[in-house]
């Protein structure tokens, strides 16, 4: 067997390190002068010293050769005890049945320019929630490589875009783990790297930064909502990206109150020699519904839609036609009290007395509160602070009772209005000329509550169109 100069220098380097380590064990007190009773001969001439030295050399050489020739252990790929732990896959599942619903990924796992075909075998479990055995035959050597994955189900496995996270010219297999308990499409990618014939699952240095969905802010839950940050990940040109919104948003009643464009912190992910995915700061991004771009100097979220105001109303003797969703006409019959009459396209007629002086009914429905049926926002020309929301419940109209942290009022410190797109907004005055905006939602058959939206400023607090960033 021929030994290359590179290998020889490596062995010599390890031998020197081992002998130096043993030399460090010798303490100064052991080097004190001795007073022998017989003349000493040179140490190299002692057969016992020669044998001991040879034993040490053979022991060190054996350790080095063992490291060069044996199969890899978890210690070889695992990072330090303080970091994430990389686990080698168990060789199980050779007899499991191949999955039939999974799309067969093809990617260049060994970097020879030819794509490998990856197949999956599902662990037989009653709930189809077992492990997957990943199998492939390497085009460069013809050898089999395998790994073990847990993606939440054995019915199907979604292979995502391959990446080259370690920059070595081959590709890493990426699978999707679907977290059924998370809100709004929660989950995270699983990255598998080919290492000595094994498909080893990489571990992220900070798993919280590599996930998707709405992640609650600890301690933020209230009776009607909790604050969440928006997490996401995606792929660009063979690179894995992830992001997390800078701000948190209210989520409740199956609604997330977020602006169309949000500011996020972003990361790219690289795979280090220990098999750990490391996040690299990629700066600030502005993420919209259809585009993503660097923040530049604009590092604030888009303003919430709080205008224009829907100020068209009808009073006693007036009427309006509503033709979006549930179609109906509404009129206000004069009387004491005045009565709101609804005639639906389905033949229903509803009557509801309005117990307020000089009522005004908006021609825009408060759809942010309730959109499944007739709904109304009622104010009073005689009492500017009065506001009420009516919703259809079968053949009757019900007035929703405000609950939660905010009052449904319109005065100097709490202003309420309906926007032209049906959002019922309340703004509460804060310190330094700031206003906290809230959006009303129906939370039960008889109640509605406001969820926090954003903190803004107004050039004129009486005119929502003058909203601006603070």
Phi and psi in degrees as a GROMACS rama.xvg file:
@    title "Ramachandran Plot"
@    xaxis  label "Phi"
@    yaxis  label "Psi"
@TYPE xy
-90.9171  132.554  UNK-2
-105.599  124.707  UNK-3
-73.6296  155.168  UNK-4
-58.8651  -34.6733  UNK-5
-61.9641  -43.6804  UNK-6
-65.9965  -40.2872  UNK-7
-62.0526  -43.7594  UNK-8
-65.8167  -33.151  UNK-9
-66.9319  -42.1197  UNK-10
-65.7256  -44.8248  UNK-11
-60.0821  -39.816  UNK-12
-62.9038  -41.6872  UNK-13
-67.3224  -38.3621  UNK-14
-63.1382  -44.7721  UNK-15
-60.8264  -39.3731  UNK-16
-65.4335  -40.0414  UNK-17
-67.3928  -43.6571  UNK-18
-67.3271  -35.4939  UNK-19
-64.8557  -38.8285  UNK-20
-62.9406  -38.9287  UNK-21
-68.8022  -35.6878  UNK-22
-64.7979  -31.6089  UNK-23
-66.4012  -16.8456  UNK-24
-74.6661  -16.4534  UNK-25
-78.6093  121.444  UNK-26
-93.2198  156.82  UNK-27
-58.0725  -37.3657  UNK-28
-64.131  -25.1268  UNK-29
-77.5127  -10.5558  UNK-30
-97.7548  10.8016  UNK-31
-62.6894  147.334  UNK-32
-59.8316  141.864  UNK-33
-104.611  157.012  UNK-34
-117.156  81.4521  UNK-35
-68.4824  148.529  UNK-36
-89.8494  -10.5164  UNK-37
-132.209  154.502  UNK-38
-62.2458  138.466  UNK-39
-90.3192  144.332  UNK-40
-103.279  159.992  UNK-41
-53.101  139.909  UNK-42
-62.5639  -34.29  UNK-43
-67.4018  -16.6474  UNK-44
-88.2051  -8.5731  UNK-45
-78.5225  124.68  UNK-46
-63.1724  -31.5655  UNK-47
-68.9387  -38.985  UNK-48
-66.5006  -41.1809  UNK-49
-60.93  -44.9558  UNK-50
-64.1905  -41.7505  UNK-51
-64.5425  -41.9267  UNK-52
-63.1038  -42.1125  UNK-53
-63.0107  -38.8234  UNK-54
-63.4522  -42.3831  UNK-55
-62.7279  -43.8158  UNK-56
-61.3161  -43.3902  UNK-57
-65.7762  -37.9439  UNK-58
-63.7757  -46.6434  UNK-59
-64.4246  -43.8686  UNK-60
-61.9574  -38.2656  UNK-61
-63.685  -40.7714  UNK-62
-62.5048  -42.9882  UNK-63
-64.8049  -47.9428  UNK-64
-64.8642  -34.6567  UNK-65
-62.2331  -41.3957  UNK-66
-66.416  -27.559  UNK-67
-84.0428  -31.5948  UNK-68
-108.162  -18.9714  UNK-69
-81.7182  168.494  UNK-70
-69.8471  152.757  UNK-71
-69.6485  145.724  UNK-72
-111.092  169.459  UNK-73
-61.1094  -28.1028  UNK-74
-65.0179  -26.8182  UNK-75
-73.442  -31.5753  UNK-76
-107.668  -10.9654  UNK-77
-81.181  142.083  UNK-78
-74.5669  -172.243  UNK-79
-62.805  159.078  UNK-80
-57.3773  -24.7241  UNK-81
-80.321  -14.2237  UNK-82
-101.402  -178.05  UNK-83
-62.1019  152.292  UNK-84
-104.483  123.091  UNK-85
-92.0017  130.864  UNK-86
-112.857  135.492  UNK-87
-77.0487  143.291  UNK-88
-73.933  142.722  UNK-89
-73.4193  145.58  UNK-90
-85.2299  75.6309  UNK-91
-125.504  161.808  UNK-92
92.425  9.87877  UNK-93
-61.0718  -27.7541  UNK-94
-96.7054  1.31132  UNK-95
-68.4481  151.273  UNK-96
-74.5548  141.121  UNK-97
-64.0348  143.481  UNK-98
-74.4863  146.034  UNK-99
-106.774  -17.2467  UNK-100
-94.0661  -16.7661  UNK-101
-74.0398  138.459  UNK-102
-73.8466  136.722  UNK-103
-81.3042  111.796  UNK-104
-72.8632  147.774  UNK-105
-130.844  121.373  UNK-106
-157.051  160.525  UNK-107
-88.3129  89.7704  UNK-108
-75.6484  -30.7007  UNK-109
-104.746  1.67033  UNK-110
74.2611  21.5405  UNK-111
-95.5829  5.22236  UNK-112
92.444  -5.30534  UNK-113
-114.947  132.112  UNK-114
-73.8216  138.984  UNK-115
-90.2918  150.691  UNK-116
-98.5437  124.71  UNK-117
-105.613  130.506  UNK-118
-118.419  162.354  UNK-119
-127.576  142.263  UNK-120
-122.571  130.824  UNK-121
-97.3671  133.864  UNK-122
-67.1447  128.079  UNK-123
-72.6938  113.219  UNK-124
-135.923  156.613  UNK-125
-64.2634  -36.8306  UNK-126
-97.9989  11.2144  UNK-127
53.5346  38.749  UNK-128
-119.316  24.5925  UNK-129
-85.9044  -161.171  UNK-130
-91.5728  166.477  UNK-131
-116.263  134.954  UNK-132
-94.3584  126.376  UNK-133
-98.9371  128.41  UNK-134
-130.737  146.781  UNK-135
-158.388  160.245  UNK-136
-112.734  122.743  UNK-137
-72.2903  128.15  UNK-138
-68.9335  -25.6457  UNK-139
-76.7468  -30.7202  UNK-140
-125.014  -16.327  UNK-141
78.1044  4.1225  UNK-142
-85.3612  156.416  UNK-143
-85.6098  139.894  UNK-144
-124.701  144.612  UNK-145
-143.281  163.458  UNK-146
-154.542  172.41  UNK-147
-125.206  131.829  UNK-148
-130.812  148.366  UNK-149
-121.994  108.617  UNK-150
-112.104  9.14798  UNK-151
98.612  -17.6285  UNK-152
-158.645  154.294  UNK-153
-105.628  2.1429  UNK-154
-72.0221  -34.9253  UNK-155
-156.496  153.638  UNK-156
-135.193  126.609  UNK-157
-97.4327  110.834  UNK-158
-84.5487  125.386  UNK-159
-91.7036  -175.922  UNK-160
-61.4015  135.756  UNK-161
-71.0464  157.307  UNK-162
-133.301  164.482  UNK-163
-120.428  78.7457  UNK-164
-74.5852  -22.7285  UNK-165
-102.379  0.537686  UNK-166
64.7172  27.7303  UNK-167
-99.5472  7.25055  UNK-168
94.4333  -14.6366  UNK-169
-100.005  178.698  UNK-170
-115.222  147.338  UNK-171
-100.86  138.762  UNK-172
-77.1114  133.749  UNK-173
-122.785  122.503  UNK-174
-111.839  160.255  UNK-175
-105.107  126.119  UNK-176
-97.2206  120.124  UNK-177
-95.8556  114.113  UNK-178
-91.2385  100.492  UNK-179
-66.8907  -20.3215  UNK-180
-86.5251  -9.72703  UNK-181
-85.6994  158.737  UNK-182
-93.7956  142.127  UNK-183
59.6883  55.5077  UNK-184
71.9601  41.4945  UNK-185
-69.6458  151.895  UNK-186
162.173  177.967  UNK-187
-152.35  159.748  UNK-188
-84.3539  148.207  UNK-189
-111.852  122.924  UNK-190
-107.168  128.947  UNK-191
-119.224  124.924  UNK-192
-112.027  137.094  UNK-193
-76.8709  118.421  UNK-194
-135.239  109.363  UNK-195
51.0502  47.4591  UNK-196
82.3155  4.76287  UNK-197
-119.688  142.538  UNK-198
-92.4027  96.9574  UNK-199
-95.1277  130.344  UNK-200
-76.3355  122.098  UNK-201
-72.8059  155.113  UNK-202
-118.686  135.162  UNK-203
-76.0262  141.73  UNK-204
-62.0381  -38.4004  UNK-205
-132.075  90.1937  UNK-206
-57.9867  -27.8197  UNK-207
-64.6801  -22.357  UNK-208
-89.0895  -5.85214  UNK-209
-124.23  75.6393  UNK-210
-157.281  174.082  UNK-211
-133.65  142.899  UNK-212
123.373  -166.963  UNK-213
-100.673  114.447  UNK-214
-105.027  117.113  UNK-215
-62.2319  144.843  UNK-216
-82.5832  124.044  UNK-217
-54.698  134.308  UNK-218
79.1222  8.41429  UNK-219
-97.8715  -4.31324  UNK-220
-70.1394  133.406  UNK-221
-120.95  -173.907  UNK-222
-63.4501  -33.2755  UNK-223
-117.494  -6.7363  UNK-224
-163.372  169.744  UNK-225
-141.575  157.308  UNK-226
-89.624  135.969  UNK-227
-132.772  154.282  UNK-228
-106.25  147.591  UNK-229
-94.3058  119.935  UNK-230
-108.703  149.015  UNK-231
-156.104  161.662  UNK-232
-144.243  156.742  UNK-233
-159.993  177.776  UNK-234
-125.291  135.769  UNK-235
-138.106  116.243  UNK-236
51.3991  46.9938  UNK-237
77.9716  9.74979  UNK-238
-115.518  139.014  UNK-239
-90.0098  125.824  UNK-240
-114.877  156.995  UNK-241
-148.266  163.044  UNK-242
-149.593  160.626  UNK-243
-144.403  131.94  UNK-244
-62.7548  140.929  UNK-245
-66.9741  -41.2199  UNK-246
-100.344  162.067  UNK-247
-105.504  152.628  UNK-248
-131.024  152.122  UNK-249
-77.6206  132.42  UNK-250
-126.946  128.289  UNK-251
-177.579  155.799  UNK-252
56.4058  38.8883  UNK-253
60.2066  30.0914  UNK-254
-133.57  140.519  UNK-255
-116.917  119.715  UNK-256
-90.2881  87.5883  UNK-257
-126.446  148.124  UNK-258
-71.969  166.279  UNK-259
-65.3652  -34.3251  UNK-260
-119.656  124.646  UNK-261
-119.857  154.651  UNK-262
-96.2419  131.89  UNK-263
-129.861  152.87  UNK-264
-88.0355  139.268  UNK-265
-124.627  154.107  UNK-266
-139.267  148.31  UNK-267
-106.481  155.892  UNK-268
-119.781  131.731  UNK-269
-122.593  151.071  UNK-270
-101.561  120.665  UNK-271
-88.4303  178.718  UNK-272
-64.6211  -21.9984  UNK-273
-88.0919  1.20508  UNK-274
84.3149  20.2146  UNK-275
-106.656  131.686  UNK-276
-80.1483  120.485  UNK-277
-106.875  130.686  UNK-278
-81.2583  132.29  UNK-279
-113.003  127.344  UNK-280
-59.6419  122.439  UNK-281
-109.797  10.683  UNK-282
86.2531  -159.182  UNK-283
-103.446  138.105  UNK-284
-128.348  150.4  UNK-285
-105.512  115.47  UNK-286
-106.883  115.703  UNK-287
-103.415  -175.137  UNK-288
-70.9582  -25.1615  UNK-289
-128.49  -5.35448  UNK-290
-151.041  157.596  UNK-291
-133.292  134.625  UNK-292
-149.197  158.441  UNK-293
-60.8858  149.701  UNK-294
-68.4351  -38.764  UNK-295
62.3853  -129.867  UNK-296
-88.5752  -6.45292  UNK-297
-98.8208  92.7434  UNK-298
-111.353  27.4369  UNK-299
-120.452  149.034  UNK-300
-61.7267  158.13  UNK-301
-65.7677  146.993  UNK-302
-66.4788  146.874  UNK-303
-69.7095  156.264  UNK-304
-82.9867  104.299  UNK-305
-119.142  6.65417  UNK-306
-151.867  163.456  UNK-307
-76.8627  161.298  UNK-308
-81.0033  136.802  UNK-309
-84.8336  95.5514  UNK-310
-106.636  9.9749  UNK-311
-87.1532  120.675  UNK-312
-133.809  168.486  UNK-313
-131.76  147.698  UNK-314
-112.657  -159.108  UNK-315
-57.1331  131.503  UNK-316
87.7153  -9.38357  UNK-317
-96.0758  171.437  UNK-318
-155.254  169.403  UNK-319
-155.093  153.542  UNK-320
-107.901  131.805  UNK-321
-116.199  114.802  UNK-322
-122.477  19.8418  UNK-323
-108.775  125.852  UNK-324
73.3634  -126.225  UNK-325
-69.2374  119.575  UNK-326
-91.0288  133.326  UNK-327
-162.904  167.345  UNK-328
-117.39  150.714  UNK-329
-133.516  140.937  UNK-330
-138.712  156.316  UNK-331
-114.943  109.24  UNK-332
-83.4194  131.962  UNK-333
-65.5972  153.054  UNK-334
159.428  -176.239  UNK-335
-130.273  86.8575  UNK-336
-87.6889  167.703  UNK-337
-70.041  150.465  UNK-338
-120.763  129.045  UNK-339
-88.5907  123.587  UNK-340
-116.197  127.668  UNK-341
-117.449  130.021  UNK-342
-119.603  108.873  UNK-343
-82.4233  155.626  UNK-344
-65.3505  -19.6941  UNK-345
-85.6082  6.3203  UNK-346
95.2316  -3.83111  UNK-347
-76.7577  146.22  UNK-348
-128.044  124.588  UNK-349
-118.128  140.467  UNK-350
-127.644  134.55  UNK-351
-144.573  118.487  UNK-352
-72.2702  139.572  UNK-353
-105.746  105.274  UNK-354
-85.3478  64.5918  UNK-355
-152.727  148.166  UNK-356
-75.0628  132.385  UNK-357
51.1729  61.5707  UNK-358
-69.2425  153.105  UNK-359
-129.962  129.919  UNK-360
-111.058  125.943  UNK-361
-70.8154  142.333  UNK-362
-81.6975  -1.15368  UNK-363
-108.06  130.232  UNK-364
-77.3252  143.551  UNK-365
-79.5558  72.8441  UNK-366
-69.1507  -20.092  UNK-367
-67.048  -23.3115  UNK-368
-87.9624  -50.949  UNK-369
-155.208  127.385  UNK-370
-119.453  -6.20805  UNK-371
-94.4229  78.3908  UNK-372
120.832  -170.72  UNK-373
-76.5135  138.884  UNK-374
-147.148  151.567  UNK-375
-141.519  147.98  UNK-376
-112.226  118.703  UNK-377
-114.606  131.065  UNK-378
-125.234  -174.631  UNK-379
-136.143  130.411  UNK-380
-69.8984  -24.2834  UNK-381
-86.4457  -22.6827  UNK-382
-134.45  93.2892  UNK-383
-60.7111  -19.4313  UNK-384
-85.09  -6.98591  UNK-385
-80.8316  137.403  UNK-386
-152.927  140.452  UNK-387
-150.993  145.658  UNK-388
-117.322  127.034  UNK-389
-110.946  137.96  UNK-390
-132.075  150.834  UNK-391
-79.8061  133.554  UNK-392
-130.776  87.5807  UNK-393
69.5662  -115.639  UNK-394
-101.62  15.7399  UNK-395
-133.804  162.14  UNK-396
-105.599  138.109  UNK-397
-121.721  142.409  UNK-398
-86.9419  124.699  UNK-399
-78.6166  135.664  UNK-400
-89.3344  123.511  UNK-401
-65.4497  138.337  UNK-402
-142.165  170.386  UNK-403
98.8022  -151.983  UNK-404
-85.842  -16.2726  UNK-405
-124.009  142.766  UNK-406
-89.2546  149.08  UNK-407
-87.3959  91.3203  UNK-408
-144.102  166.283  UNK-409
-142.206  96.114  UNK-410
-145.184  -158.712  UNK-411
-67.8619  -33.0705  UNK-412
-109.822  -11.3928  UNK-413
-136.106  108.898  UNK-414
-110.548  139.941  UNK-415
-131.894  138.371  UNK-416
-156.193  163.7  UNK-417
-108.805  130.885  UNK-418
-87.388  166.541  UNK-419
-68.165  -16.9908  UNK-420
-97.0312  13.3019  UNK-421
87.6356  13.5262  UNK-422
-88.7269  126.784  UNK-423
-94.313  112.617  UNK-424
-113.237  137.96  UNK-425
-123.555  132.012  UNK-426
-113.944  127.689  UNK-427
-110.78  128  UNK-428
-66.2441  139.762  UNK-429
-122.398  -158.175  UNK-430
-81.7197  150.495  UNK-431
65.0015  28.7702  UNK-432
80.1325  9.74091  UNK-433
-86.6218  157.008  UNK-434
-133.53  134.115  UNK-435
-96.9282  120.252  UNK-436
-91.1756  145.191  UNK-437
-131.958  148.369  UNK-438
-120.52  128.617  UNK-439
-82.0803  139.547  UNK-440
-133.716  147.436  UNK-441
-78.4967  124.876  UNK-442
-112.675  -10.2987  UNK-443
-159.356  179.499  UNK-444
-66.5967  -14.767  UNK-445
-128.598  -1.25907  UNK-446
-131.58  155.125  UNK-447
-137.525  151.383  UNK-448
-136.821  154.794  UNK-449
-98.3289  137.107  UNK-450
-107.314  139.9  UNK-451
-66.4481  139.721  UNK-452
-110.657  -66.0167  UNK-453
-161.864  164.454  UNK-454
-102.898  124.055  UNK-455
-134.963  176.199  UNK-456
-127.749  158.053  UNK-457
-127.073  135.842  UNK-458
-66.1749  -35.8398  UNK-459
-133.473  105.385  UNK-460
-57.2679  -19.8518  UNK-461
-84.7093  -6.17921  UNK-462
-126.052  100.298  UNK-463
-58.2492  -21.6555  UNK-464
-67.5218  -14.513  UNK-465
-90.4073  16.7284  UNK-466
-60.9362  144.861  UNK-467
-156.404  168.466  UNK-468
-72.3618  147.875  UNK-469
